C-alpha cells in the first residue's frame, strides 16, 4: 500500500473519495509542524511502501504558468527574515530535504517558509532560492526521512506569491487540484502500486 497525503481533502481532488487501487488517502493539516506530526503518526500506523503528497503552491517565478504541475525535487526551509539577513539557522539544523521518490512531472525545488509570503518585496527576495512556495513539505519529508519511508510530492501552481495570493488561491485551488490529479493519472503515476 502507498499513502497519498494532502493538507486538506480538496487538494486530493477527485482522489479524496476514490483513491487509486493500492493507495490510501489522508490529510495532514496546514503548515510544516502539523504536517510532520500527522505524517509521522500515519506512517507509523500504516507503514506504507511510499508516501506522496499532493498540494497547491504559489509561484515566485512567472515563467511557470498558472496550473503548471511539478514534482518537488527538494523542500527547502527558510523564512523571509532569513533571506533579508536578519535571522540565521544554526549550522546543525537541517534545512533541505531531497525527494526520495522519482516523479513523472517537471522537477523544481520548493521553498517552505513558516507562513505565506504576502508582499512583492518578500516574493522577490525568496525567488532567488526556489521558483515556488508551499507550507507543508518540509514536515512531510522529515517525517518520512525519520521513518525510512520513501517520499515525494506533486504540486500545482495556483497563485502568485504576494498580496493577491489568497484571492487567487481561493479562485484556483480546486481546479488546480483536479488538473494535478488528471496529469498524474495520464502519466501512469498511480499504476502498479
Secondary structure, DSSP 8 states (H G I E B T S, - for coil): -EEEEESSGGGGGGGSSS--TTEEEEE--SSHHHHHHHHHHHHHHH--SEEEEEEEEEES-TTS-TT-EEEEEEEEE--HHHHHTS----TTS--EEE-SS--SS-EEEEEE-SS----HHHHHHHTTT-SEE-SSHHHHHHHHHHHT-EEEEEEEEEEESSTTHHHHHHHHHHHHHHHHHHHHHHHTTTTT-
